[in-house]
Amino acid sequence: MHVDHHPLIQDFPELRAELQRLRQDDSHFARQAEAYEALDRRIYEVEDGRQAMDDLALQVLKNERVALKDQIAERLRK
């Protein structure tokens, strides 16, 4: 099974400069971006079979990732 990462830079290529600026200038945004990337890595490891997790727990992580991405997207577009 092919599994993809969902890096922010890939999901928001048109906002690359703003993403980099906010990471440098806004500590809250930087923490959100780091938390998103950590969740994405963990989900990737589970989906790739490197880490065991039941389906319900994986779905909770995916929902957290979506919610965090929504918050990040809102901040990027301001």
PyMOL commands that set and color helices and strands:
alter all, ss='L'
color gray80, all
select helices_A, chain A and resi 8-11+13-25+27-47+55-77
alter helices_A, ss='H'
color red, helices_A
deselect
rebuild
show_as cartoon
